[in-house]
């Protein structure tokens, strides 16, 4: 994400959002500390927390981030994914990218460029 933050630091059309996977630990103060420790630009990259059930529902049914949900059989199980989800201005998912693979980060940047040209 820091690569994307640096790449799009002056682009007002791009916003980065991370949802905590541990809302029972990550309150606003904890996320602010994390942001300071990791040079996160709070105007570009938003670290969000909230109600566990609402966050997990968003992950599972909004971003389809819990691919193992059917395997785990428990909606209370911890959700974590290395995936980055590209969402357009209308809220549509445009792609999913593995954030741990540099080639996928480059692919995400290419897709953002294409999406911006088509808007």
N, C-alpha and C positions, 0 to 999 in steps of 0.2 A: 504494500500500500504506500510505503514511503516513496517508492519509485514513481507511482502515479501522482502522489502529492507534489513531488518536485516537478514532474512533467507538466502538470496542469495548474501550477500555482497562480498563474496570471489569467486563467481561463474562467470567466464568471459562469459559463454554461455547465461546468463540471463540478459536481459535489460528491465527496466521498463520505460514506456512512458505514460505520461498524456498529453492530448490535452486540452487546455483551452476551456471552454464553453462560455466565454465572451471575445473574441478577441478585442473588441472595448475598453476594460478596461485593459486587461492583455497583456501589452507589455513586452519586454524582461526584463526591469528593475523591473517591478512589479513581474514577475515570479521569478527572482533572489531573491528579497526580501522575497517572500513567501517561497522559498527553504531554505533560511537562517533561517527564523523564525520556520520552521518545521523540521530542521535537515535532509534535503534531500541531499543525496550524489549525487552530479551532475555527477559523473562518472558512477553511477548505474541507477539513475532515472532521466529521461529527461523530463522537463516541456516545452511543445511546444505551440507556438502561431502562428498566421498567418492570412491570409485572411479569413474572416468569411464564405464566400460562399464555398471556398475550404475546410475549416475545417468541415463545415456542410455536404458537399457532402461526404467527407471521413467518417464521422460518420454514415451517412444514408446508403451509398452504399458500403462502404469498410468494416465497422464493424457492419453494421445493428443495430446501437445503438439506433435509434429512433423508437422504437416500436409503439409509439403513433402518428407517422407521418400521418398515414392514418386517424386517428381520428381528428387530429388538422387541416388537410387540408391546412396547410400553411408551405411552405418550409422556411419561414423567422422566424418561431417560435423558441424560445430558446430550445436548445437540452441539456439535462443533463441525465446521467444515472449512477446508482451505480454499473453497471456491469463492470467486468474486462474481457477482451478478451485475450485468449491465442492464440498467433500467432507463428507458427513455423519459422524456418530459411528460408523457401521458401516462406513465406508470406501467408500461408494457416491458416485459423481460425481453431483451434483445440478444442475450448470450450469457453463457456460464463459462468461467475460465478458472483454471487451477492457479491460485496465487503463489504456489511454491515452484512453479515451472517458468523460468525466464522466457521461454518461447511463447508460452500462453499470455504472459504480460504484454509482449510485443504484439501478439494477435489482438488482444483487447484494445491496445492503443490504435491499431489499424482500424478496428471496427468502430471505435469512437470517431475517428476521422471520417469514415464513410457515413456514419449516422449523422454527423454534423453537416456534411455536404448535402445530404438528402433532406434536411429540415428546412 
